[in-house]
Amino acid sequence: MATTSKKPSKIAKKEATAAKAAKEFAVIQTGGKQYMVSEGDVVKIEAMKGELTAEGREVYKVGDKLTFEEVLLVDNGKDTSIGDPFIKGAKVMAEIKKIDRAAKVTVIKYKAKSNYFKKRGHRQPFFEVVITKLA
């Protein structure tokens, strides 16, 4: 009696791993943090201030396009480019999908027997962006 296994074969696993490895990706820097991104990824980044104009600072809105020029690394599956510190001419295009604030973080300072109690809350603003193009 022959039984069939629902587990993928070793060859199928290797092909899936190779397909993941062949996917083009880049490492960008924004907001003091680094993110590994590829086309179609949805990433939460730190909120950014708009461009400075004569009337004041522009405010980013949902649907605005962003360009990240601080690209540290680009890998297309065949060859890898590493910046020193950034790659000249490399850009990552993104579109703002959502502007929101993270869940509240509560900070409590307390000292026993000295009538000292401080309670503060903080909600960090963020942009949720969709990576549209690696150039």
C-alpha positions as CSV (number, residue, x, y, z in Angstrom):
1,M,0.0,0.0,0.0
2,A,1.5,3.3,-1.1
3,T,1.0,6.5,0.9
4,T,1.4,10.0,-0.3
5,S,3.1,12.6,1.7
6,K,1.8,16.2,1.9
7,K,5.3,17.5,2.8
8,P,7.1,19.3,0.0
9,S,10.2,17.6,-1.3
10,K,13.7,18.8,-0.7
11,I,13.9,19.9,-4.3
12,A,10.8,22.0,-4.0
13,K,12.1,23.6,-0.8
14,K,15.4,24.5,-2.5
15,E,13.5,26.0,-5.5
16,A,11.3,28.1,-3.1
17,T,14.4,29.3,-1.2
18,A,16.1,30.2,-4.5
19,A,13.1,32.1,-5.6
20,K,13.1,34.1,-2.4
21,A,16.8,34.8,-2.7
22,A,16.5,35.9,-6.3
23,K,14.0,38.6,-5.3
24,E,15.4,42.1,-5.6
25,F,15.8,44.1,-2.3
26,A,17.4,47.2,-0.9
27,V,18.4,48.5,2.5
28,I,17.3,52.1,3.1
29,Q,17.9,54.5,5.9
30,T,15.2,56.9,7.2
31,G,14.4,58.3,10.6
32,G,17.7,57.0,12.1
33,K,16.7,53.4,11.3
34,Q,17.5,50.9,8.5
35,Y,14.8,48.9,6.6
36,M,15.2,46.0,4.2
37,V,12.6,46.5,1.5
38,S,11.5,45.1,-1.9
39,E,8.8,46.1,-4.3
40,G,5.3,45.7,-2.9
41,D,6.4,45.7,0.7
42,V,4.4,47.6,3.3
43,V,6.6,49.2,5.9
44,K,6.0,51.4,8.9
45,I,8.5,54.2,9.1
46,E,9.0,57.1,11.4
47,A,6.9,60.2,10.4
48,M,8.7,62.7,8.4
49,K,8.4,66.5,8.1
50,G,7.5,67.9,4.8
51,E,9.5,70.1,2.5
52,L,10.3,73.7,3.6
53,T,8.6,76.3,1.3
54,A,8.1,80.1,1.5
55,E,4.7,79.6,3.2
56,G,6.0,77.1,5.7
57,R,6.4,73.4,5.9
58,E,4.3,71.2,3.6
59,V,2.4,68.4,5.3
60,Y,2.5,64.9,3.9
61,K,-0.9,63.4,3.0
62,V,-2.1,59.9,2.2
63,G,-1.2,59.1,-1.4
64,D,1.9,61.3,-1.5
65,K,5.0,59.9,-3.2
66,L,8.3,59.6,-1.2
67,T,11.8,59.1,-2.6
68,F,14.4,57.5,-0.4
69,E,17.9,58.4,-1.6
70,E,19.8,57.1,1.4
71,V,20.2,53.6,-0.1
72,L,22.9,51.5,1.7
73,L,22.7,48.2,-0.2
74,V,21.0,46.9,-3.4
75,D,20.8,43.2,-4.3
76,N,19.1,42.0,-7.5
77,G,19.7,38.3,-7.1
78,K,22.9,38.2,-9.2
79,D,25.1,41.0,-7.9
80,T,25.2,43.2,-4.8
81,S,26.0,46.9,-4.6
82,I,27.2,48.2,-1.3
83,G,27.4,52.0,-0.6
84,D,30.1,53.9,1.1
85,P,28.0,55.0,3.0
86,F,25.3,55.4,0.3
87,I,25.0,54.2,-3.3
88,K,25.1,57.2,-5.7
89,G,22.1,57.4,-8.0
90,A,20.1,54.6,-6.3
91,K,16.6,55.5,-5.2
92,V,13.6,53.7,-3.6
93,M,10.2,55.1,-4.5
94,A,7.3,54.7,-2.1
95,E,3.7,55.9,-1.6
96,I,2.1,56.8,1.7
97,K,-0.7,54.4,2.4
98,K,-1.6,55.5,6.0
99,I,-0.6,58.2,8.5
100,D,-1.3,57.2,12.1
101,R,0.0,57.0,15.6
102,A,1.2,53.8,17.4
103,A,-0.4,52.4,20.5
104,K,0.1,54.4,23.7
105,V,3.2,53.8,25.7
106,T,2.7,54.6,29.4
107,V,5.7,55.8,31.5
108,I,5.3,55.7,35.3
109,K,7.9,57.1,37.7
110,Y,7.3,56.2,41.3
111,K,9.3,56.4,44.5
112,A,7.9,54.6,47.6
113,K,7.3,56.5,50.8
114,S,8.2,59.9,49.3
115,N,4.9,61.0,47.7
116,Y,6.4,60.9,44.2
117,F,4.3,59.6,41.3
118,K,4.5,60.8,37.6
119,K,2.4,59.2,34.8
120,R,3.0,60.2,31.2
121,G,1.7,58.7,28.0
122,H,3.2,58.9,24.4
123,R,1.9,57.9,21.0
124,Q,4.6,57.8,18.3
125,P,3.5,59.0,14.9
126,F,4.3,56.8,11.8
127,F,3.8,56.5,8.1
128,E,2.8,53.2,6.5
129,V,4.3,53.2,3.1
130,V,4.1,50.8,0.1
131,I,7.4,50.4,-1.8
132,T,6.6,51.0,-5.5
133,K,9.9,50.9,-7.2
134,L,13.6,50.2,-6.7
135,A,15.8,52.2,-9.0
